[in-house]
Amino acid sequence: MPGRTKSLDLELLRLARSPSSSGDIRVFFAREIMAPPTNTAPLPDLAAAPERADEIMLEGPHSRLDEFITLLKVMRDFLRGFRVLHFVGPCVTVFGSARIKAADPHYELARKMGGAIARLGFTVMTGGGPGIMEAANRGAKEVGGRSVGCNIKLPFEQAPNDYLDRCVKMHYFFVRKTLLIKYSYAFVVLPGGAGTLDELFEALTLIQTGKIKNFPIVIMGTDYWRELTGFLEKLARTGMISVRDLELIYATDSVEEAIEHIRAKTIEPFGLKRVVRRHLPWLGERGLDAVTS
């Protein structure tokens, strides 16, 4: 509304130059706030494509009814995730880029790591997409392990890969990120971009602040992450984080070392066992087969 904005600016300038303008300005603002706008923005499209869910929720306040409907949609996302992932067993979540191709050495590293995690008895969980996620899920399936994905509806990159026993599709990023952490006892981070960094620091912050247990975080692809690990060391040197916080991250390119670290920090301290939770088909619940030993 350029015309209205310009007239508002001129009126404020006139009032500001007036010797006794403070009361007038208060009245003026009250009049502007209380008066119905002459040209309202369209209501949010709550039936929009799922990939717009975050955009609609975060674009600002809506009507009470619209906010309540959004709340129900968020609850539906969580409920869908709980029903699917409750029965998959203890997980290790693998984070990494969706853009890495099968010819990339990091793809093969993620594939080997996925197989090793499955042999250890964990379910391999990823974001369910291509790239590093596909590689980890593929590795788990190739050794007869369990493989699940927590996907997000996006206009690009995030089609579910072909190596998933179960896949749940989320509308909201924060719900997806919560579920990727909720069911996992360790986190493996391979090369990735902004999303991978977000997931890494979410897990790190939750551990650092005691919101979740001291689950291990393993960074693989040490050359790729060299500047990041150096930056974390700088944070410790300058007192922005504790020196002990650096111990929360274990960096290696060795699958064997990574698996031994996960074993020592999870199975023994938390007394993990292979269990099969009873599911109720009449509630739409579906279990997963036990890991092939």
C-alpha positions in Angstrom: 0.0 0.0 0.0 2.5 2.7 -1.1 -0.1 5.5 -1.1 -1.1 4.8 2.5 2.4 4.4 3.7 3.4 7.7 2.2 0.5 9.6 3.7 1.3 7.9 7.1 4.9 9.1 6.9 3.8 12.7 6.0 1.3 12.8 8.9 4.0 11.5 11.4 6.4 14.2 10.1 3.8 16.9 10.6 3.0 15.7 14.1 6.7 15.4 15.1 7.3 19.0 14.2 4.4 20.2 16.3 5.4 21.7 19.7 2.8 19.6 21.6 2.6 16.5 19.5 3.1 13.6 21.9 -0.6 13.3 22.7 -1.5 13.7 19.0 0.9 11.0 18.0 -0.6 8.6 20.6 -4.1 9.3 19.3 -2.9 9.0 15.7 -1.3 5.6 16.3 -4.4 4.4 18.1 -6.5 5.5 15.2 -4.2 3.8 12.7 -4.1 0.5 14.7 -7.8 0.3 15.4 -9.1 1.4 12.0 -9.9 -1.5 9.6 -7.3 -1.7 6.8 -8.6 -0.6 3.5 -6.7 -3.2 1.6 -6.2 -6.5 3.5 -3.8 -9.3 2.6 -5.4 -12.6 1.5 -5.9 -15.2 4.2 -3.4 -18.0 4.3 -4.1 -20.9 2.1 -4.4 -23.8 4.6 -5.2 -26.2 1.8 -2.0 -25.4 0.0 0.6 -27.9 -1.1 2.2 -29.7 1.8 5.7 -28.3 1.0 4.3 -24.8 1.9 3.3 -25.9 5.5 6.4 -24.3 7.1 6.1 -21.2 5.0 2.5 -20.6 6.0 3.1 -21.2 9.7 6.1 -18.9 9.8 4.8 -16.0 7.8 3.3 -14.3 10.8 0.1 -14.3 12.9 -3.1 -15.5 11.4 -6.6 -15.7 12.7 -7.3 -17.7 15.8 -9.1 -20.4 13.7 -6.2 -20.6 11.2 -3.7 -20.9 14.0 -5.8 -23.7 15.6 -6.0 -25.5 12.3 -2.2 -25.2 12.0 -1.8 -26.7 15.5 -3.9 -29.7 14.5 -1.7 -30.2 11.4 1.4 -30.1 13.5 -0.2 -32.6 15.9 -1.1 -34.8 12.9 2.5 -34.8 11.8 3.7 -35.9 15.2 1.0 -38.6 15.6 1.9 -40.0 12.2 5.5 -40.1 13.1 4.9 -41.7 16.5 2.7 -44.5 15.0 5.3 -45.4 12.4 8.6 -45.0 14.3 7.6 -46.4 17.7 8.2 -49.9 16.6 11.4 -49.6 14.6 13.7 -50.3 17.6 16.8 -48.3 18.8 18.1 -46.2 15.9 21.3 -44.5 14.8 20.5 -41.5 12.6 22.8 -40.7 9.7 22.8 -37.1 8.5 24.3 -35.9 5.2 23.7 -34.3 1.8 20.9 -35.3 -0.6 23.1 -34.1 -3.5 26.0 -36.6 -3.3 26.0 -39.1 -6.1 26.8 -42.8 -6.0 30.2 -42.2 -7.5 31.3 -40.0 -4.7 33.6 -41.7 -2.1 31.4 -40.3 0.7 28.5 -42.3 -0.7 30.4 -45.5 -0.4 31.5 -44.5 3.1 27.9 -43.9 4.2 26.9 -47.2 2.6 29.5 -49.1 4.6 28.6 -47.3 7.8 24.9 -48.1 7.3 25.7 -51.8 7.0 28.0 -51.7 10.1 25.3 -49.9 12.1 22.8 -52.5 11.1 25.1 -55.4 12.1 25.6 -53.8 15.5 21.8 -54.3 16.0 20.5 -50.7 15.4 17.9 -49.6 12.9 19.4 -47.1 10.5 17.4 -43.9 10.3 17.9 -41.1 7.8 15.9 -38.3 6.3 14.8 -40.9 3.7 16.0 -38.9 0.7 18.8 -39.5 -1.9 22.6 -39.0 -1.5 24.1 -39.9 1.8 20.7 -40.8 3.2 20.1 -43.4 0.4 23.6 -44.8 0.9 23.2 -45.4 4.6 19.7 -47.0 4.1 21.1 -49.1 1.2 24.0 -50.4 3.4 21.5 -51.4 6.1 19.3 -53.3 3.6 22.2 -55.1 2.0 23.1 -56.8 5.2 19.5 -57.6 6.2 19.2 -54.8 8.7 16.3 -52.4 9.4 16.1 -49.2 7.5 13.7 -46.3 8.0 13.3 -42.8 6.7 11.7 -39.6 8.1 11.1 -37.6 4.9 10.0 -34.0 4.3 7.7 -32.8 1.5 9.8 -30.4 -0.6 9.5 -29.3 -4.3 13.0 -30.8 -4.9 15.6 -33.3 -3.7 13.5 -35.2 -1.1 11.8 -38.1 -2.9 12.1 -41.2 -0.7 14.8 -43.6 -1.7 14.3 -47.2 -2.6 15.9 -48.8 0.5 13.4 -48.1 3.2 11.4 -50.6 5.3 9.3 -47.7 6.6 9.0 -44.1 5.6 7.0 -41.3 7.2 6.6 -38.1 5.3 6.4 -34.9 7.3 5.0 -31.4 6.5 7.0 -29.5 9.0 10.8 -29.4 9.3 10.9 -29.0 13.1 8.7 -32.1 13.5 10.9 -34.1 11.2 14.0 -33.0 13.1 12.5 -33.9 16.4 11.7 -37.4 15.2 15.1 -37.9 13.8 16.5 -37.3 17.2 13.8 -38.8 19.4 14.4 -42.4 18.4 18.2 -42.4 18.1 21.0 -43.3 20.4 23.8 -42.0 18.2 24.2 -39.6 15.3 26.6 -40.0 12.3 27.3 -36.9 10.3 28.7 -37.1 6.8 29.4 -34.3 4.4 26.4 -32.0 3.8 25.1 -28.5 3.5 22.9 -26.2 5.6 20.4 -28.9 6.5 23.1 -31.2 7.7 24.7 -28.4 9.8 21.3 -27.6 11.3 20.8 -31.3 12.3 24.3 -31.6 13.7 24.1 -28.5 15.9 20.5 -29.4 17.0 21.8 -32.7 18.3 24.9 -31.1 19.8 22.9 -28.4 21.6 20.4 -30.8 23.0 23.3 -33.0 24.4 25.3 -29.9 25.7 22.2 -28.5 27.5 21.2 -31.9 29.0 17.9 -32.1 27.1 18.9 -35.5 25.8 21.4 -38.1 27.1 25.0 -37.9 26.2 24.6 -39.8 22.9 27.6 -40.0 20.7 28.0 -37.8 17.6 30.4 -39.2 15.0 31.7 -36.9 12.2 33.0 -38.7 9.1 34.7 -37.2 6.1 37.3 -35.4 8.3 38.8 -33.4 5.4 35.5 -32.0 4.5 34.8 -31.0 8.1 38.3 -29.7 9.0 37.3 -26.0 9.1 34.2 -26.8 11.2 36.2 -28.8 13.8 38.8 -26.0 13.8 36.0 -23.5 14.4 34.7 -25.6 17.3 38.2 -25.5 18.8 38.2 -21.8 18.5 34.9 -21.6 20.3 36.5 -23.6 23.2 39.6 -21.4 23.2 37.5 -18.2 23.4 35.3 -19.6 26.1 32.1 -19.7 24.0 31.8 -23.4 24.8 33.4 -25.6 27.3 36.6 -27.5 26.4 34.7 -30.6 27.6 32.0 -29.9 24.9 34.6 -30.9 22.3 34.5 -34.4 23.7 30.9 -34.7 22.5 32.1 -35.1 18.9 34.2 -37.9 17.6 35.8 -37.4 14.2 37.1 -40.4 12.2 37.0 -41.8 8.7 37.3 -45.4 9.9 34.0 -47.4 10.0 35.5 -49.7 12.5 36.5 -46.9 14.9 33.1 -45.2 14.5 31.3 -48.5 15.3 33.4 -49.2 18.3 32.8 -45.7 19.6 29.1 -46.1 19.2 29.1 -49.5 20.8 31.1 -48.2 23.9 28.9 -45.1 24.3 25.5 -46.6 23.7 25.0 -50.4 24.1 27.0 -50.7 27.3 26.0 -47.4 29.1 22.3 -47.7 28.2 21.9 -51.5 28.4 20.4 -51.7 25.0 18.8 -55.0 23.9 17.1 -56.2 20.8 13.4 -56.1 21.5 10.3 -56.3 19.3 7.5 -54.0 20.6 4.0 -55.3 20.3 2.0 -53.4 17.7 -1.7 -53.1 17.3 -2.8 -53.5 13.7 -6.3 -52.3 14.5 -4.8 -48.9 15.3 -3.0 -48.8 11.9 0.3 -49.7 13.6 3.0 -51.7 11.8 6.0 -53.4 13.3 9.4 -54.3 11.7 11.0 -57.6 11.4 13.9 -58.4 13.6 17.5 -57.8 12.4 19.1 -60.7 10.6 22.1 -61.8 12.6 
